[in-house]
Structures are given as C-alpha cells and as structure tokens.
C-alpha cells in the first residue's frame, strides 16, 4: 500500500525516510520543540534514524501515520505531523505535530493539520473515514491549544496527571473534533 502524499498551498506531506535523519535530528534536538514532548532532546543522529523507523512502522502496522512536513518550494523538511494512534474499530485517532521554530507563527502547522484532518474525515487514508480526532496538550502549551481551536477542535476538559514523562506527571488538556462538526464548519466557511 502506497504511503499517502498530501499537499496544501505551501506544503507537501509525505513519508519520512532515512535521508531525513539530519533534519529530524535538528528538529528533536531543539529544546523549544520538545518542551512539551514526552522525550528528551536528541543528542545523537541515531536517535533520529530510530524515530523515523518507529514512525514508519506505525504505518506498516496500520496503527498510526506520521508525515514529513516539507516546504513545496524547496522540499525542505520543517516538521512532522500525523496520527500517533488510531483505532479502526472505533473510528478515532490521536493527532500530533511539531515544527522547527524558525517556521513558527506563520500558519504552516495549522495548514498541515487541516489537511490531514480533512484526509481522515473524507476517507482518503487506509483507515477509512474517521469519526473523531483527539488532540492532547500539556497545560501551558498555548500555541498548540490555539492551533487545535483554529482547526475546529473543542476543548473537552483536563485529564489530571494522565501523562508521565521527564520524571513527572502532567495534566493534559483534551480537545476533540467530530467529523460531522468539521464538515459543517467547512460548509459554513465556504458560505462566507
């Protein structure tokens, strides 16, 4: 099964490959990128190669998918996005994303997330049409919260101490987006 390639006005979303290891290392060795992540900053390139293999294994096992976010103009990898897990039976998934800091604040992650959400809700992926997508943010990650709200997610509450990494528990703010709500929003936005 071919890896799904998605495009937006400015971006190409495609499969991560071993040749991306330098860019993935740069991304995940940046303290500001992994501030809210459940991993420590990378210190060796082998960690990037292992992460790429892990992301790609999720797709092969049909348990998730992670795209490289590339600038269309240059094909430069500037981040990743995707569904960390999905449950085909329950028709739901959990979303994740990251971006190199020099590209923050210009809507590129929002553009990528809109595109993968659309693909998931319209059945463009092997998982068929999803009904629900969930996004979790660590309290204080206002940029991620803002992104989810822009895409149409609704805040659903705080799951107290539901995450544990970097030797501490983390409260997670849960956001959810339902397929019917997303499609309704798109119709309303087109009418404006």
N, C-alpha and C positions, 0 to 999 in steps of 0.2 A: 504494500500500500504506500503510495507516494505521500511524502510529507506535504501538508497543505501550505501553499505560499499565498500570503495575503498582501494587499497593497492599499495604501492611502495616498493622499495628495503628495506627502513628503517622504513617506516611509515604505520600505519593503520588509515584510516579516517572513523570515524563512528559517530553515533548520540551522542549528548551531553545528559547527564542525571543528575538528582538531585545529585547523588553521586559525580559528578564532581565539585560541588559548591566550595569546598576548593581550588581546582586548578584554577578555573575560577576567584575566588576572588584574589588569588595570582597574576594572570596574569593582571587583570584590576585594581589592586590597585598599580601597579608599574608605577611610574611617567614616566619612559622612554618608556614604552609600549604605554601609552595613550597620549604621547606628541602631536601627530598629529591627535588624535581621537576627535570625536565630543561628548565626555563625560568627566566628571571629574573622577579623581581616586576614586575607590570604597573605602568606609570606613566601610561598613557593609556586612556581608555574605549574608544577604537577597537580596542585590543588585545582587549578582552572581546568586542566585536562580531565580530572576526575569528575568535576561538576558537570562539564559538558557531556561526559559519558552517562552520568546519572540522569540528567535532563532527557537525553535521547532514549535511555532505557525506559523511561516512563511512557514515551510514545509507543515504543515497540510492544510494551506490555499492556497498552491501552488503559493506563491508569492516570494519565495526565499528558500535558504537552507544554513545551516551552519554545517560544520563537526567539530568534535573534531580532532585535530592532535595528534596522540599518537605514541610514540616510539614502534615499533614492539617487541623489546626485553623485555620491562618491562610493556607495556600497559600504561605508564605514559602519562597523558595529558600535552602537552607542548605548545599548542596554538590552534587557530581555523582558519578556512578558509571557504569560500563559496561565494555564490551569494546573495548579500544583497537584490537585487530585480531582477526579471526577468519578461519579457513581452512575454508571449507565442505567442500572435498575431504577434508581431514584430520580434520574434525570437532573442531577445537580453537580455543581463543581465549585472549587475554591480558587480564586484568582490571585495572582501575584505579579509583581513588576518591579523594575529598577532601571535607573538611567544614570549615565555619567553626569556629574554635577555641572559641567560646562554647558549642558543642554537643558538644565532645569529652567522652569519658568516661561517656556515658550509653547507649551501645549503639546509637545511631542508624545509624552506618555499617555495623555488623555486621548490623543488621536489613535495611538496603538490599541489602547484598551477598548475604545469604541469599536474598533474594527474586529477584535477577537470576540467581543460580546455579541456583535451582530452575527458573526460566523456561527457562534454557538447556538444562538436563538433561532437562526434561519435554517439550521441543519446542514451547514456547509462542511462540517467536520465529521469524522467517522463515528462520533458518539451519538449522531442523530441530533434532534432538537433537544436542547436542554430547557428545563422549566425554571430553574433557579440557579443564580450565581451568588456566591458569598464572598465578601472581602473582609478581612480582619485587619485592624490597625492597632498598634501599641498606643496606649494613651499618650498624647503629646505629639503624635505624628500628624500635624495639621495639614501638611501638604498632601499626604495620602488620603486623608479624610475628604479634603476638598476635591481631589480628583474623582473619588468614588461618587460624590454628590453630583458633580458635573455630568457624569455618565448616566446618572439616574438612580443610583443606589439609594436606599433608605436606611437611615440609622435604626438598628433594631435593639440595641442595648449593649450593656457591658457584661462580658463573661469574666467574672472575678478569678484571678490567678489561674487562668486556663492555659497559659503558656509558661514554659520553663526553659530558659537558656541563659548563658553567661552567668551561671550560678545564682540566678534569682527568678522568682515568679513574676509574671507580667499579666496585668489585666488587659484584655483585648476588647476593643470596641467592634461589634459585629455590624456589618452592613449587608443588606440583601437586595437583589434585583430579580424580579419575576418577569418571565418572558412576555406575558400579556401587558404588563405595565410598560416595559421597554418599547414594545411595538406601538402602544397607544401614544407614548411620548413622541415617537418618530413621526406619527401621523399628525399630531398637534404641531410639531415644529415645522413640518412641511407646509402647513396651512398658514403660517405666519408670514 
